[in-house]
Amino acid sequence: MSRTASISRNTSETQIELTLNLDGTGTSSVKTGVGFLDHMLTLFARHGMFDLNVSATGDLHIDDHHTVEDIGICLGRCLGQAVGDKRGIQRYGFMTLPMEETLVTSAVDLSGRFALSWRVEFPTEKTGTFDNQLVQEFWNAVASNTMMNLHVLQHHGTNSHHIAEAVFKATARALRMAVTIDSRQTGVPSTKGTLQG
């Protein structure tokens, strides 16, 4: 069973091509025009063991918002498509991940329902030229388009770069756990018999 998905999204604000393979080796090719997001998506693929290709052009002359959010939409839709009917998956995943002085927990439930609990605070408005509030916008877009529960909790941390990196790595590892096939799980991991909402 191939657990891959691709999407093309073309609007007046962004043009995006994204391909995702849940059963990959962590390889990626990411060109978004937003350097910090490229870095985050590359490590997301590596720690999730996902193969990820992203090519995007956007209205960066305005700011990074549309590009970051729309890539999150595309990634979320591909995650939802690639996991299919969720038969045999673990469904839940979690990781508490240290990144130098920072500690972040991410927990996911591929429930078919959207919820985001976000308890992350950045000590600075920007990391380089990247607006740190876009980290939440990105993950809100991913979670709402995957239709999953996502809880992200920052226990502590003082460096904005480390905080963002811990969020992406922890969530990648949580998703890696959640999409893993459980050999003992023959059906959909729900007493309702469906994880489609």
C-alpha positions in Angstrom: 0.0 0.0 0.0 1.4 3.3 -1.1 0.9 6.0 1.5 1.7 9.0 -0.6 -0.1 12.2 -1.7 0.5 15.2 -3.9 -1.2 18.5 -4.2 -1.1 21.6 -6.4 -2.5 24.8 -5.0 -2.6 27.9 -7.2 -4.1 31.1 -5.9 -3.5 34.8 -6.5 -1.2 34.7 -3.5 0.7 31.5 -3.8 1.6 28.7 -6.2 2.5 25.4 -4.4 3.5 21.9 -5.4 3.8 19.4 -2.5 4.4 15.7 -2.4 4.5 13.6 0.8 5.4 9.9 1.4 4.7 8.7 4.9 6.9 5.6 4.5 10.0 7.4 3.3 13.6 7.8 4.5 13.5 11.4 5.6 14.7 12.9 2.4 13.5 16.3 1.3 13.6 19.0 -1.3 12.2 22.2 0.0 12.2 25.5 -1.8 9.6 27.9 -0.4 11.4 31.3 -0.7 11.2 31.5 3.2 14.6 30.3 4.4 13.6 29.6 8.0 10.6 27.6 6.9 12.8 25.6 4.5 15.0 24.7 7.5 12.0 23.7 9.6 10.4 21.5 6.9 13.7 19.8 6.1 14.1 18.8 9.7 10.4 17.9 9.9 10.9 15.4 7.1 14.1 14.0 8.6 12.6 13.4 12.1 9.3 12.2 10.7 11.0 9.8 8.3 8.8 11.3 5.6 9.9 12.0 2.0 8.8 15.6 1.3 9.1 17.7 -1.7 7.9 21.3 -1.6 8.1 24.0 -4.3 6.4 27.3 -3.6 6.3 30.9 -4.9 4.3 33.5 -3.0 3.7 37.1 -2.4 6.8 37.5 -0.3 7.0 41.2 -1.2 4.0 41.6 1.2 5.2 39.2 3.9 5.7 35.5 4.6 2.2 34.9 5.9 0.3 33.6 2.9 3.2 31.4 1.8 3.6 29.8 5.3 -0.1 29.3 5.9 -0.8 27.9 2.4 2.1 25.4 2.7 0.6 24.3 6.0 -2.8 23.8 4.2 -1.1 21.7 1.6 0.9 19.6 4.0 -2.2 19.0 6.1 -4.3 17.9 3.1 -1.5 15.5 2.0 -1.2 14.0 5.5 -4.9 13.4 5.5 -4.9 11.8 2.0 -1.8 9.7 2.6 -3.0 8.2 5.8 -6.2 7.0 4.0 -8.9 5.3 6.0 -6.3 4.9 8.9 -6.8 1.2 9.0 -4.0 -0.4 11.0 -2.3 2.9 12.2 -1.4 3.6 15.8 -3.5 6.8 15.6 -1.9 8.5 18.6 1.6 9.9 18.8 3.5 12.0 21.2 7.1 13.3 21.9 8.7 15.4 24.6 11.8 16.7 22.9 14.7 18.7 24.3 16.4 21.3 22.1 19.3 22.7 24.2 17.6 24.8 26.9 14.1 24.2 25.4 11.7 21.4 26.1 8.5 20.9 24.0 5.9 18.2 24.1 3.7 17.5 21.0 0.8 15.1 21.0 -1.4 14.2 18.1 -4.6 12.2 17.5 -5.5 11.4 13.9 -9.1 11.4 15.0 -10.7 13.0 11.9 -11.6 16.0 14.1 -9.8 19.3 14.4 -8.5 20.7 17.6 -5.4 22.8 18.4 -4.1 23.5 21.9 -1.1 25.8 21.6 0.9 26.8 24.6 4.1 28.2 23.1 5.6 31.6 23.8 8.5 33.1 21.8 10.7 35.6 23.6 11.2 37.5 20.4 8.9 38.6 17.6 11.3 37.4 14.9 13.9 34.7 14.3 16.1 36.5 11.8 13.5 37.9 9.4 10.9 35.2 10.1 7.8 36.3 12.1 7.5 33.8 14.9 3.8 34.0 15.2 3.7 32.2 11.8 4.8 29.0 13.6 1.3 28.8 15.1 -0.4 29.8 11.9 1.5 27.0 10.1 0.5 24.3 12.6 -3.1 25.5 12.8 -3.3 25.1 9.0 -1.7 21.6 9.1 -4.0 20.4 11.9 -7.2 21.8 10.5 -6.6 20.4 7.1 -5.4 17.0 8.3 -8.4 17.0 10.7 -6.4 16.0 13.7 -6.0 17.0 17.3 -2.7 18.7 17.9 -1.5 19.7 21.4 1.8 21.6 21.6 3.2 22.5 25.0 6.4 24.4 25.7 7.7 23.5 29.1 10.5 26.0 29.0 12.9 27.7 26.6 14.5 31.1 26.1 15.8 30.9 22.5 13.2 31.5 19.7 15.1 29.4 17.1 15.3 26.5 19.5 11.7 26.8 20.5 10.5 26.7 16.8 12.9 23.8 16.0 11.7 21.8 19.0 8.1 22.3 17.9 8.7 21.0 14.4 10.9 18.1 15.5 8.5 17.0 18.3 5.5 17.2 16.0 7.3 15.3 13.3 8.2 12.5 15.8 4.6 12.5 17.2 3.2 12.1 13.6 5.8 9.4 12.8 4.4 7.4 15.8 0.8 8.1 14.9 1.0 7.0 11.3 3.1 3.9 12.0 1.3 0.6 11.2 0.6 -1.5 14.2 0.8 -5.2 13.3 -1.8 -6.1 15.9 -4.3 -3.5 14.7 -6.3 -5.1 11.9 -8.9 -2.4 11.6 -9.5 1.2 12.3 -8.3 2.1 15.8 -11.7 3.4 17.1 -14.7 1.8 18.8 -16.8 3.8 16.3 -15.3 1.9 13.4 -14.3 5.1 11.6 -11.9 8.0 12.0 -13.5 10.2 9.4 -14.9 12.7 11.9 
